[in-house]
Amino acid sequence: MTRNYIFWIFFQLLFFAGFLSQNCTAQSQAMRLDSLLKLLPHIKPSSLFYQQLAEAYLEIDNQKALRYAQKAYELAKASGQVLDVQEQKLTLGIVYRYIGKNFESLSLLEEVQHYANKNEDKDLLVRVLSNLGKLNFVIGNKQTALKYFLEVREMDISETLWLDYVGYTWLARIYISQKMYDKALYCLAKDLAYFERRKIFNPSAYSEIGNVYYAKKEYDTAYVWYEKAYKKELLNDKAAQNIHALGYLCGNMGLIKAKQRLYTNALSLYDSALKHSYQSRSNSGIANIKSNLSQLYFETKDFQKAIEAGEEGYAMAQDARDYERLIELAERLIQAYEAQNQNKMAYFYQGQKISYMDTLAHFKQESDILAIQFQEKVALKRKEMQELELENTRFFYVILLISIGTAALLVIAFLAIRASKLHKKYWQEAHEKSQIRQLMLDEERSRNDLQDKYNTLEQERLQDKIDLQARKLAAQSDALVQKNNWLIEIEEKLKEKFETMPSDEAQMLKQEFKQVLSEIKQGLNQENDWINYKQHFQEVHPAFFQSIKRLSPSLTNHDLRLAAYLKMNLSNKEIAQIFNITDGSLRVALTRFKQKLDISKETDLRAFIQAFDEK
């Protein structure tokens, strides 16, 4: 065991030597830490080690970053070290911001802020204030974000610390939102000079300058800066490239080409952006690109592709809980379905859009209210403590003046009485302070209980919604089979009737029933049924189609429909009736489908689809 600890310390020293290097990228840090875990499987890493892993994966793989941050927080709580717990709360709050869980992030960061203020921990306070500013900017509270950034700026810290923790880039983003573009460019120039002076590899500065020119609608200049950032990122070693940034830059360049109506160039750039986003596993990034693709197809009058891109992006945005992107994609799908006169689907997404707008407004309002209430309570407790201290000071001076005016013979007796009173007052004040601390703890517990109740209700609501959609889907499956059975029976009875009649009379009746037969065939057309069925199916199994496509990219729409009916456990006879084909044709289709999935002959296809993992 001693030998293992020696190895542990040795590799930790190697890691920190690389970590302090200016050219060490987040990707390479993550790779070193992962290698260290594999080399020493019997050693239990500290919370600091998992914190470093979470920070290294922050812009590479958000889910890994979340897993490591949660592990670090659990280890810190188990150790009982208060400062370590606050450090890991801060890390977890930052990760929550990156994955879009803004309410959870705000709650954790405010707890760390309260601790840092109470214990006058300047370093921790600078970091938490900078992250509170970034979070408020992300959720749209630009003025609140500016307040936090300026609070950090006014603290007694060096220019280097300011640039490391906040920097001028965030101020530039606020100025962009306020259309103060000259100020934004000035801030970015200062950041760029700082990075070049310290030889820090940071293509994001070029990207932010591109954002300024994009906001000014100077698209050619914006494209030049985005392209600079993209090329600089490509200069990095392939293993250490920031794939998320590459996808973001390609998407922005594609958006500019689309605005310039250079749709072929835009499609090529969007394709590259999608590849990078799939590699970085950024559901939010994929949803953004799919939204832009949907708009491009709509502008080029390819409404079907606009719908497909919009629905795929919609599913990704749901996984990421990106409500703003869901609203945008709902709007894209509404205009695409209206262009194809599919008013039913347009009305559906109109309802979804309104629902998500209400949800977003509710979250923002509740977050703002909780933040204001928390700050008011802290301010009130501080005021009470100050008043109590002031009262104690006044009492002291009164006693002092009285003691000076007393006779020398009464000094000893008076001092004894005063000491007794001060002792009593001390214990009374200590008791009052203890009560105040207990009140603050009770309020924090109440707030946590309220949040837990809200989360429970939200989970129950979502589960009820999924159960309702599952029942609807099952009912729709039965209705679809019954409808096809009914139409086929009518068609077969008519054909039998024609066969038993004389040819002249049968020919005459066929002419009379021509419209009826045509309507029966139209009723057996499954396209409209499939669109409605697919919509309900995706609400119950949102990731099913994406998962099975990753397993076999060559699957056609017909194969996906077949997979959906198998997932709903419809019998072969029911599936054949829905497709209006014979049992033999269905067996052939199932065999081909099984071959595309590349599963063994001994494996039962239906059981495989039923047990298929949708993640």
DONUZA-445797 format. One record per residue (C-alpha): x, z, y; residue in one letter; residue number from 1. Coordinates in Angstrom, 2 decimals, padded with zeros to 5 digits. Layout:
BEGIN
> X,Z,Y,a,NUM
...
This chain:
BEGIN
> 000.00,000.00,000.00,m,1
> 002.93,000.75,002.37,t,2
> 004.26,-002.74,001.74,r,3
> 000.91,-004.27,002.68,n,4
> 000.86,-002.38,005.99,y,5
> 004.38,-003.61,006.75,i,6
> 003.19,-007.18,006.18,f,7
> 000.14,-006.48,008.35,w,8
> 002.25,-005.27,011.29,i,9
> 004.66,-008.20,010.85,f,10
> 001.91,-010.82,010.99,f,11
> 000.20,-009.06,013.90,q,12
> 003.47,-009.30,015.86,l,13
> 003.70,-013.00,014.99,l,14
> 000.13,-013.53,016.19,f,15
> 000.62,-011.73,019.50,f,16
> 003.78,-013.74,020.14,a,17
> 001.73,-016.94,019.77,g,18
> -001.24,-015.49,021.66,f,19
> 000.87,-014.79,024.74,l,20
> 002.20,-018.35,024.78,s,21
> 000.67,-020.43,027.58,q,22
> 000.30,-023.48,025.32,n,23
> -001.57,-021.57,022.61,c,24
> -005.10,-022.99,022.38,t,25
> -008.22,-021.21,021.16,a,26
> -008.26,-023.41,018.04,q,27
> -004.68,-022.55,017.08,s,28
> -005.35,-018.82,017.71,q,29
> -008.35,-018.97,015.42,a,30
> -006.36,-020.74,012.72,m,31
> -003.60,-018.12,012.87,r,32
> -006.04,-015.24,012.62,l,33
> -007.93,-016.83,009.71,d,34
> -004.63,-017.43,007.93,s,35
> -003.72,-013.78,008.47,l,36
> -006.99,-012.65,006.86,l,37
> -006.37,-014.85,003.80,k,38
> -002.75,-013.69,003.44,l,39
> -003.72,-010.00,003.46,l,40
> -007.04,-009.73,001.57,p,41
> -006.59,-006.05,000.66,h,42
> -006.06,-004.82,004.23,i,43
> -009.03,-003.70,006.32,k,44
> -008.58,-005.25,009.82,p,45
> -009.39,-003.24,012.95,s,46
> -012.20,-003.96,015.41,s,47
> -009.59,-005.41,017.80,l,48
> -008.62,-008.01,015.19,f,49
> -012.23,-009.17,014.74,y,50
> -012.66,-009.14,018.53,q,51
> -009.71,-011.54,018.83,q,52
> -011.24,-013.76,016.15,l,53
> -014.59,-013.82,017.99,a,54
> -012.91,-014.75,021.29,e,55
> -010.82,-017.45,019.60,a,56
> -013.91,-019.08,018.00,y,57
> -016.07,-018.77,021.13,l,58
> -015.88,-022.43,022.15,e,59
> -015.19,-023.80,018.66,i,60
> -017.80,-022.35,016.30,d,61
> -020.43,-020.11,017.95,n,62
> -021.83,-018.82,014.66,q,63
> -018.40,-017.66,013.47,k,64
> -017.80,-016.03,016.85,a,65
> -021.11,-014.14,016.53,l,66
> -020.31,-012.98,012.99,r,67
> -016.88,-011.65,013.96,y,68
> -018.18,-010.01,017.16,a,69
> -020.88,-008.17,015.17,q,70
> -018.27,-007.05,012.62,k,71
> -016.03,-005.73,015.43,a,72
> -018.97,-003.82,016.96,y,73
> -019.89,-002.23,013.60,e,74
> -016.29,-001.10,013.02,l,75
> -016.08,000.35,016.55,a,76
> -019.30,002.36,016.06,k,77
> -018.05,003.63,012.71,a,78
> -014.76,004.77,014.31,s,79
> -016.61,006.81,016.97,g,80
> -014.21,005.75,019.75,q,81
> -016.39,005.40,022.85,v,82
> -014.11,003.00,024.77,l,83
> -013.74,000.73,021.73,d,84
> -017.55,000.65,021.35,v,85
> -017.91,-000.48,024.98,q,86
> -015.21,-003.13,024.52,e,87
> -017.02,-004.59,021.51,q,88
> -020.37,-004.43,023.33,k,89
> -018.79,-006.55,026.05,l,90
> -017.48,-009.07,023.50,t,91
> -020.85,-009.26,021.73,l,92
> -022.62,-009.70,025.07,g,93
> -020.32,-012.64,025.92,i,94
> -021.00,-014.27,022.53,v,95
> -024.76,-013.84,022.99,y,96
> -024.45,-015.68,026.31,r,97
> -022.69,-018.59,024.61,y,98
> -025.39,-018.97,021.91,i,99
> -028.27,-018.69,024.39,g,100
> -029.51,-015.13,023.64,k,101
> -029.59,-014.28,027.34,n,102
> -031.86,-011.20,027.16,f,103
> -029.70,-009.51,024.50,e,104
> -026.57,-010.40,026.49,s,105
> -027.98,-008.92,029.71,l,106
> -028.94,-005.66,027.95,s,107
> -025.46,-005.13,026.45,l,108
> -023.57,-006.08,029.62,l,109
> -025.64,-003.67,031.75,e,110
> -024.86,-000.83,029.32,e,111
> -021.14,-001.58,029.62,v,112
> -021.47,-001.75,033.43,q,113
> -023.11,001.69,033.49,h,114
> -020.28,003.14,031.36,y,115
> -017.55,001.51,033.49,a,116
> -019.09,002.82,036.74,n,117
> -019.53,006.30,035.33,k,118
> -015.96,006.52,034.01,n,119
> -014.38,004.55,036.87,e,120
> -012.78,002.12,034.42,d,121
> -011.65,-000.59,036.86,k,122
> -010.38,-003.13,034.30,d,123
> -013.56,-002.93,032.21,l,124
> -015.71,-003.11,035.36,l,125
> -014.00,-006.31,036.56,v,126
> -014.61,-008.00,033.21,r,127
> -018.25,-006.94,032.85,v,128
> -019.13,-007.88,036.45,l,129
> -017.59,-011.33,036.02,s,130
> -019.60,-011.90,032.83,n,131
> -022.80,-010.60,034.44,l,132
> -022.24,-013.17,037.19,g,133
> -021.76,-015.96,034.64,k,134
> -024.86,-014.91,032.69,l,135
> -027.05,-014.81,035.80,n,136
> -025.79,-018.26,036.76,f,137
> -026.71,-019.61,033.31,v,138
> -030.27,-018.20,033.47,i,139
> -030.78,-019.54,036.98,g,140
> -030.27,-016.42,039.14,n,141
> -027.69,-018.07,041.40,k,142
> -027.86,-015.49,044.21,q,143
> -027.50,-012.58,041.78,t,144
> -024.53,-014.36,040.18,a,145
> -022.91,-014.82,043.60,l,146
> -023.42,-011.09,044.33,k,147
> -021.55,-010.10,041.15,y,148
> -018.70,-012.58,041.80,f,149
> -018.26,-011.36,045.39,l,150
> -018.31,-007.75,044.16,e,151
> -015.34,-008.58,041.91,v,152
> -013.64,-010.43,044.80,r,153
> -013.96,-007.37,047.06,e,154
> -012.35,-005.06,044.48,m,155
> -008.69,-004.18,044.84,d,156
> -007.33,-006.69,042.31,i,157
> -004.63,-009.35,042.44,s,158
> -005.29,-013.07,042.91,e,159
> -004.10,-013.66,039.35,t,160
> -006.69,-011.27,037.89,l,161
> -009.42,-012.89,040.00,w,162
> -008.46,-016.34,038.72,l,163
> -008.20,-015.12,035.10,d,164
> -011.55,-013.32,035.01,y,165
> -013.72,-015.34,037.43,v,166
> -011.86,-018.09,039.27,g,167
> -013.16,-020.43,041.90,y,168
> -014.89,-022.70,039.37,t,169
> -017.94,-020.42,039.14,w,170
> -018.20,-020.23,042.92,l,171
> -017.99,-024.04,042.94,a,172
> -020.92,-024.25,040.51,r,173
> -023.03,-022.09,042.82,i,174
> -022.07,-024.25,045.79,y,175
> -023.04,-027.36,043.79,i,176
> -026.50,-025.87,043.14,s,177
> -026.77,-025.24,046.91,q,178
> -025.59,-028.84,047.64,k,179
> -022.51,-027.52,049.48,m,180
> -020.23,-030.09,047.88,y,181
> -017.24,-029.78,050.25,d,182
> -016.98,-026.04,049.55,k,183
> -017.28,-026.74,045.81,a,184
> -014.42,-029.28,045.92,l,185
> -012.27,-026.82,047.94,y,186
> -012.78,-024.09,045.29,c,187
> -011.99,-026.49,042.44,l,188
> -008.83,-027.69,044.18,a,189
> -007.62,-024.05,044.32,k,190
> -008.35,-023.56,040.61,d,191
> -006.63,-026.84,039.71,l,192
> -003.53,-025.89,041.70,a,193
> -003.44,-022.50,039.93,y,194
> -003.62,-024.09,036.47,f,195
> -000.93,-026.65,037.28,e,196
> 001.31,-023.98,038.81,r,197
> 001.11,-021.85,035.64,r,198
> 001.18,-024.97,033.40,k,199
> -002.10,-023.97,031.77,i,200
> -003.81,-026.68,029.73,f,201
> -007.32,-026.77,031.24,n,202
> -009.15,-030.15,031.34,p,203
> -012.34,-028.33,032.41,s,204
> -011.18,-028.38,036.05,a,205
> -011.32,-032.20,035.99,y,206
> -014.75,-032.01,034.36,s,207
> -016.09,-029.70,037.10,e,208
> -014.84,-032.08,039.82,i,209
> -016.74,-034.81,037.97,g,210
> -019.85,-032.60,038.13,n,211
> -019.53,-032.40,041.94,v,212
> -019.41,-036.16,042.33,y,213
> -022.23,-036.55,039.82,y,214
> -024.37,-034.19,041.91,a,215
> -023.47,-036.28,044.99,k,216
> -024.62,-039.37,043.01,k,217
> -021.18,-040.93,043.34,e,218
> -021.30,-042.00,039.72,y,219
> -018.18,-044.20,039.63,d,220
> -015.98,-041.39,040.97,t,221
> -017.64,-038.87,038.62,a,222
> -016.95,-041.18,035.65,y,223
> -013.23,-041.38,036.61,v,224
> -012.90,-037.55,036.57,w,225
> -014.82,-037.17,033.30,y,226
> -012.59,-039.82,031.74,e,227
> -009.48,-037.97,033.01,k,228
> -010.70,-034.74,031.40,a,229
> -011.50,-036.59,028.14,y,230
> -008.06,-038.23,027.95,k,231
> -006.29,-034.94,028.72,k,232
> -008.24,-033.22,025.95,e,233
> -007.28,-036.01,023.53,l,234
> -003.58,-035.41,024.33,l,235
> -003.87,-032.07,022.56,n,236
> -003.05,-031.81,018.87,d,237
> -006.00,-032.98,016.79,k,238
> -006.28,-029.63,015.00,a,239
> -006.39,-027.79,018.34,a,240
> -008.77,-030.06,020.26,q,241
> -011.86,-028.56,021.84,n,242
> -014.47,-030.65,020.00,i,243
> -017.31,-029.09,022.00,h,244
> -015.69,-030.21,025.29,a,245
> -015.12,-033.73,023.94,l,246
> -018.81,-034.04,023.06,g,247
> -019.85,-032.72,026.49,y,248
> -017.58,-035.19,028.32,l,249
> -018.70,-038.21,026.23,c,250
> -022.32,-037.23,026.86,g,251
> -021.74,-037.06,030.63,n,252
> -019.98,-040.43,030.68,m,253
> -022.82,-041.92,028.65,g,254
> -025.37,-040.47,031.08,l,255
> -023.58,-042.16,034.00,i,256
> -023.54,-045.53,032.18,k,257
> -027.25,-045.13,031.45,a,258
> -027.97,-044.48,035.14,k,259
> -026.01,-047.65,035.94,q,260
> -028.17,-049.47,033.34,r,261
> -025.12,-050.30,031.21,l,262
> -027.07,-049.36,028.10,y,263
> -024.64,-050.79,025.49,t,264
> -021.75,-048.73,026.90,n,265
> -024.02,-045.69,027.15,a,266
> -025.07,-045.99,023.49,l,267
> -021.42,-046.18,022.38,s,268
> -020.55,-043.06,024.39,l,269
> -023.62,-041.16,023.14,y,270
> -022.60,-042.04,019.56,d,271
> -019.13,-040.52,020.14,s,272
> -020.71,-037.47,021.81,a,273
> -022.98,-036.93,018.79,l,274
> -020.03,-037.09,016.37,k,275
> -018.16,-034.43,018.36,h,276
> -021.27,-032.24,018.68,s,277
> -021.99,-032.40,014.94,y,278
> -018.35,-031.40,014.26,q,279
> -018.59,-028.44,016.64,s,280
> -022.00,-027.43,015.14,r,281
> -023.48,-027.18,018.63,s,282
> -027.26,-027.49,018.21,n,283
> -027.72,-027.17,021.96,s,284
> -025.21,-029.99,022.59,g,285
> -026.90,-032.25,020.02,i,286
> -030.30,-031.57,021.57,a,287
> -028.96,-032.51,025.02,n,288
> -027.52,-035.83,023.79,i,289
> -030.68,-036.65,021.80,k,290
> -032.72,-036.02,024.95,s,291
> -030.57,-038.47,026.90,n,292
> -030.80,-040.99,024.02,l,293
> -034.59,-040.69,024.02,s,294
> -034.67,-041.45,027.75,q,295
> -032.35,-044.43,027.26,l,296
> -034.54,-045.91,024.50,y,297
> -037.61,-045.34,026.65,f,298
> -036.03,-047.24,029.53,e,299
> -035.14,-050.11,027.19,t,300
> -038.77,-050.15,025.86,k,301
> -037.73,-049.14,022.30,d,302
> -040.41,-046.45,022.09,f,303
> -040.13,-045.78,018.35,q,304
> -036.42,-044.94,018.63,k,305
> -037.20,-042.87,021.72,a,306
> -039.64,-040.83,019.60,i,307
> -037.18,-040.42,016.71,e,308
> -034.35,-039.30,018.99,a,309
> -036.69,-036.97,020.88,g,310
> -038.03,-035.33,017.70,e,311
> -034.53,-034.80,016.27,e,312
> -033.38,-033.25,019.53,g,313
> -036.54,-031.13,019.63,y,314
> -035.74,-029.68,016.18,a,315
> -032.16,-028.87,017.25,m,316
> -033.33,-027.23,020.48,a,317
> -035.76,-025.08,018.48,q,318
> -032.88,-023.87,016.28,d,319
> -030.84,-023.04,019.39,a,320
> -033.86,-021.40,021.13,r,321
> -032.97,-023.54,024.18,d,322
> -036.33,-023.35,025.97,y,323
> -035.27,-025.42,028.98,e,324
> -034.12,-028.24,026.68,r,325
> -037.38,-027.95,024.68,l,326
> -039.38,-028.47,027.88,i,327
> -037.27,-031.52,028.77,e,328
> -037.60,-033.02,025.27,l,329
> -041.35,-032.37,025.22,a,330
> -041.60,-034.39,028.45,e,331
> -039.55,-037.21,026.86,r,332
> -041.85,-037.28,023.79,l,333
> -045.01,-037.20,025.93,i,334
> -044.00,-040.32,027.85,q,335
> -042.86,-042.12,024.65,a,336
> -046.10,-041.35,022.74,y,337
> -048.23,-042.31,025.75,e,338
> -046.38,-045.62,025.93,a,339
> -047.48,-046.26,022.32,q,340
> -051.02,-045.04,022.99,n,341
> -050.60,-042.15,020.54,q,342
> -052.53,-039.76,022.71,n,343
> -052.96,-037.13,019.99,k,344
> -049.20,-036.57,019.72,m,345
> -048.83,-036.74,023.51,a,346
> -051.45,-033.98,023.87,y,347
> -049.66,-031.92,021.20,f,348
> -046.34,-032.01,023.04,y,349
> -048.11,-031.38,026.33,q,350
> -049.34,-028.11,024.81,g,351
> -045.84,-027.33,023.48,q,352
> -044.35,-027.97,026.92,k,353
> -046.80,-025.59,028.60,i,354
> -046.18,-022.95,025.91,s,355
> -042.39,-023.06,026.34,y,356
> -042.69,-023.02,030.13,m,357
> -044.78,-019.85,029.84,d,358
> -042.25,-018.34,027.39,t,359
> -039.32,-019.15,029.69,l,360
> -041.10,-017.70,032.71,a,361
> -042.03,-014.58,030.72,h,362
> -038.44,-014.00,029.54,f,363
> -037.04,-014.50,033.03,k,364
> -039.61,-012.20,034.63,q,365
> -039.14,-009.48,032.01,e,366
> -035.35,-009.71,032.27,s,367
> -035.47,-009.44,036.07,d,368
> -037.86,-006.47,035.95,i,369
> -035.74,-004.58,033.40,l,370
> -032.56,-005.24,035.38,a,371
> -034.14,-004.02,038.63,i,372
> -035.63,-000.93,036.98,q,373
> -032.31,-000.05,035.36,f,374
> -030.42,-000.39,038.65,q,375
> -033.05,001.65,040.54,e,376
> -032.82,004.48,037.99,k,377
> -029.01,004.57,038.20,v,378
> -029.16,004.59,042.01,a,379
> -031.72,007.42,041.96,l,380
> -029.59,009.56,039.64,k,381
> -026.53,008.99,041.85,r,382
> -028.51,010.02,044.94,k,383
> -029.74,013.21,043.24,e,384
> -026.18,014.13,042.26,m,385
> -024.91,013.51,045.80,q,386
> -027.68,015.67,047.31,e,387
> -026.90,018.44,044.85,l,388
> -023.19,018.32,045.73,e,389
> -024.02,018.35,049.47,l,390
> -026.27,021.40,049.01,e,391
> -023.49,023.21,047.16,n,392
> -021.04,022.46,049.98,t,393
> -023.42,023.82,052.64,r,394
> -024.03,026.96,050.64,f,395
> -020.28,027.53,050.36,f,396
> -019.73,027.34,054.11,y,397
> -022.65,029.71,054.82,v,398
> -021.17,032.29,052.47,i,399
> -017.75,031.78,054.08,l,400
> -019.08,032.40,057.61,l,401
> -020.98,035.50,056.50,i,402
> -017.91,036.87,054.72,s,403
> -015.76,036.43,057.87,i,404
> -018.32,038.33,060.00,g,405
> -018.56,041.30,057.68,t,406
> -016.62,044.46,058.09,a,407
> -013.38,044.94,056.22,a,408
> -014.86,047.90,054.33,l,409
> -017.59,045.69,052.82,l,410
> -015.29,042.79,051.82,v,411
> -014.68,043.90,048.23,i,412
> -018.36,044.60,047.53,a,413
> -019.47,041.39,049.21,f,414
> -016.97,039.28,047.26,l,415
> -018.22,040.81,044.02,a,416
> -021.83,039.91,044.92,i,417
> -020.82,036.39,045.99,r,418
> -018.87,035.84,042.76,a,419
> -021.95,036.85,040.77,s,420
> -024.16,034.46,042.73,k,421
> -021.68,031.58,042.41,l,422
> -021.44,032.17,038.67,h,423
> -025.21,032.06,038.35,k,424
> -025.38,028.97,040.56,k,425
> -022.72,027.27,038.48,y,426
> -024.66,027.71,035.26,w,427
> -027.88,026.62,036.98,q,428
> -026.21,023.45,038.26,e,429
> -024.66,022.77,034.86,a,430
> -028.12,023.15,033.32,h,431
> -029.63,020.75,035.90,e,432
> -026.89,018.19,035.28,k,433
> -027.49,018.48,031.56,s,434
> -031.22,017.86,032.13,q,435
> -030.45,014.81,034.27,i,436
> -028.16,013.39,031.55,r,437
> -030.85,014.05,028.95,q,438
> -033.44,012.24,031.11,l,439
> -031.14,009.25,031.39,m,440
> -030.63,009.22,027.62,l,441
> -034.39,009.47,027.02,d,442
> -035.00,006.56,029.38,e,443
> -032.41,004.47,027.57,e,444
> -034.03,005.28,024.22,r,445
> -037.45,004.35,025.61,s,446
> -036.10,001.08,026.80,r,447
> -034.53,000.34,023.39,n,448
> -037.78,001.29,021.63,d,449
> -039.71,-001.06,023.92,l,450
> -037.30,-003.88,023.13,q,451
> -037.56,-003.20,019.38,d,452
> -041.36,-003.30,019.56,k,453
> -041.25,-006.54,021.51,y,454
> -038.87,-008.13,018.95,n,455
> -041.11,-006.99,016.08,t,456
> -044.22,-008.46,017.72,l,457
> -042.39,-011.71,018.42,e,458
> -041.27,-011.98,014.78,q,459
> -044.80,-011.28,013.55,e,460
> -046.21,-013.91,015.90,r,461
> -043.72,-016.52,014.68,l,462
> -044.40,-015.63,011.04,q,463
> -048.17,-015.90,011.59,d,464
> -047.65,-019.28,013.19,k,465
> -045.55,-020.50,010.23,i,466
> -048.15,-019.21,007.72,d,467
> -050.94,-020.97,009.62,l,468
> -049.01,-024.25,009.67,q,469
> -048.27,-023.90,005.93,a,470
> -052.00,-023.52,005.20,r,471
> -052.78,-026.50,007.41,k,472
> -050.14,-028.55,005.60,l,473
> -051.55,-027.66,002.18,a,474
> -055.07,-028.50,003.36,a,475
> -053.87,-031.79,004.81,q,476
> -052.16,-032.67,001.50,s,477
> -055.41,-032.05,-000.43,d,478
> -057.42,-034.01,002.13,a,479
> -055.01,-036.93,001.96,l,480
> -055.19,-037.10,-001.84,v,481
> -059.01,-036.80,-001.83,q,482
> -059.36,-039.51,000.82,k,483
> -057.16,-041.96,-001.12,n,484
> -059.01,-041.13,-004.37,n,485
> -062.32,-041.84,-002.68,w,486
> -061.19,-045.13,-001.15,l,487
> -059.60,-046.31,-004.42,i,488
> -062.81,-045.46,-006.35,e,489
> -064.89,-047.43,-003.85,i,490
> -062.53,-050.40,-004.07,e,491
> -062.49,-050.33,-007.90,e,492
> -066.29,-050.06,-008.13,k,493
> -066.69,-053.05,-005.81,l,494
> -064.21,-055.08,-007.86,k,495
> -066.02,-054.15,-011.11,e,496
> -069.30,-055.18,-009.52,k,497
> -067.88,-058.56,-008.51,f,498
> -066.52,-059.17,-012.01,e,499
> -069.93,-058.61,-013.65,t,500
> -071.74,-060.99,-011.31,m,501
> -071.90,-064.79,-011.47,p,502
> -069.02,-066.42,-009.62,s,503
> -071.17,-067.98,-006.86,d,504
> -072.97,-064.77,-006.15,e,505
> -069.74,-062.77,-006.37,a,506
> -068.05,-065.12,-003.90,q,507
> -070.93,-064.70,-001.48,m,508
> -070.83,-060.92,-001.74,l,509
> -067.06,-060.89,-001.29,k,510
> -067.53,-062.68,002.02,q,511
> -070.14,-060.14,003.06,e,512
> -067.93,-057.19,002.00,f,513
> -064.76,-058.71,003.43,k,514
> -064.82,-056.34,006.44,q,515
> -065.48,-053.33,004.16,v,516
> -062.54,-054.21,001.88,l,517
> -060.31,-054.69,004.91,s,518
> -061.26,-051.24,006.24,e,519
> -060.59,-049.71,002.81,i,520
> -057.09,-051.22,002.76,k,521
> -056.54,-050.04,006.30,q,522
> -057.64,-046.55,005.26,g,523
> -055.10,-046.64,002.42,l,524
> -052.36,-047.39,004.93,n,525
> -050.43,-044.14,005.05,q,526
> -048.51,-044.65,008.30,e,527
> -050.89,-042.74,010.59,n,528
> -051.46,-040.08,007.91,d,529
> -047.69,-039.74,007.49,w,530
> -047.04,-039.19,011.24,i,531
> -049.52,-036.29,011.36,n,532
> -048.35,-034.93,008.00,y,533
> -044.68,-035.12,009.06,k,534
> -045.43,-033.18,012.26,q,535
> -047.06,-030.28,010.36,h,536
> -044.37,-030.40,007.65,f,537
> -041.54,-030.03,010.20,q,538
> -043.21,-027.01,011.74,e,539
> -043.13,-025.28,008.32,v,540
> -039.73,-026.67,007.21,h,541
> -037.95,-027.50,010.50,p,542
> -034.47,-028.18,009.06,a,543
> -035.49,-029.86,005.77,f,544
> -035.02,-033.51,006.81,f,545
> -031.69,-032.88,008.58,q,546
> -030.32,-030.94,005.59,s,547
> -031.28,-033.53,002.98,i,548
> -029.94,-036.34,005.20,k,549
> -026.58,-034.57,005.31,r,550
> -026.65,-034.46,001.51,l,551
> -027.32,-038.23,001.31,s,552
> -027.15,-040.25,004.57,p,553
> -028.46,-043.41,002.80,s,554
> -031.98,-041.97,002.37,l,555
> -034.76,-044.17,003.81,t,556
> -037.99,-043.05,005.49,n,557
> -039.77,-043.75,002.18,h,558
> -037.33,-041.39,000.40,d,559
> -037.91,-038.68,003.03,l,560
> -041.69,-038.94,002.55,r,561
> -041.25,-038.70,-001.21,l,562
> -039.03,-035.60,-000.72,a,563
> -041.66,-033.98,001.53,a,564
> -044.47,-034.47,-001.04,y,565
> -042.22,-033.05,-003.80,l,566
> -041.38,-030.08,-001.54,k,567
> -045.13,-029.42,-001.19,m,568
> -045.34,-029.48,-005.04,n,569
> -047.82,-032.39,-005.22,l,570
> -048.19,-033.80,-008.73,s,571
> -046.91,-037.27,-009.65,n,572
> -050.48,-038.51,-009.88,k,573
> -051.29,-037.19,-006.37,e,574
> -048.13,-038.76,-004.92,i,575
> -048.90,-042.12,-006.54,a,576
> -052.43,-042.01,-005.10,q,577
> -051.05,-041.26,-001.61,i,578
> -048.62,-044.19,-001.84,f,579
> -051.31,-046.35,-003.50,n,580
> -048.96,-047.35,-006.33,i,581
> -049.03,-047.08,-010.12,t,582
> -047.51,-044.22,-012.09,d,583
> -044.82,-046.60,-013.36,g,584
> -043.82,-047.65,-009.85,s,585
> -043.63,-043.99,-008.84,l,586
> -041.33,-043.19,-011.78,r,587
> -039.00,-046.00,-010.68,v,588
> -039.03,-044.66,-007.09,a,589
> -038.27,-041.14,-008.33,l,590
> -035.35,-042.41,-010.46,t,591
> -033.85,-044.26,-007.50,r,592
> -034.33,-041.24,-005.26,f,593
> -032.56,-039.04,-007.82,k,594
> -029.64,-041.48,-007.96,q,595
> -029.28,-041.42,-004.15,k,596
> -029.11,-037.62,-004.24,l,597
> -026.32,-037.93,-006.87,d,598
> -027.69,-035.20,-009.14,i,599
> -027.25,-035.12,-012.91,s,600
> -029.81,-036.60,-015.29,k,601
> -030.42,-033.17,-016.83,e,602
> -031.47,-031.72,-013.46,t,603
> -035.20,-031.72,-012.80,d,604
> -035.74,-033.53,-009.48,l,605
> -038.86,-031.55,-008.54,r,606
> -037.16,-028.20,-009.23,a,607
> -034.10,-029.35,-007.25,f,608
> -036.20,-030.24,-004.17,i,609
> -038.24,-027.01,-004.44,q,610
> -035.04,-024.90,-004.47,a,611
> -033.20,-027.03,-001.86,f,612
> -031.55,-024.88,000.84,d,613
> -032.68,-026.09,004.30,e,614
> -029.83,-024.52,006.27,k,615
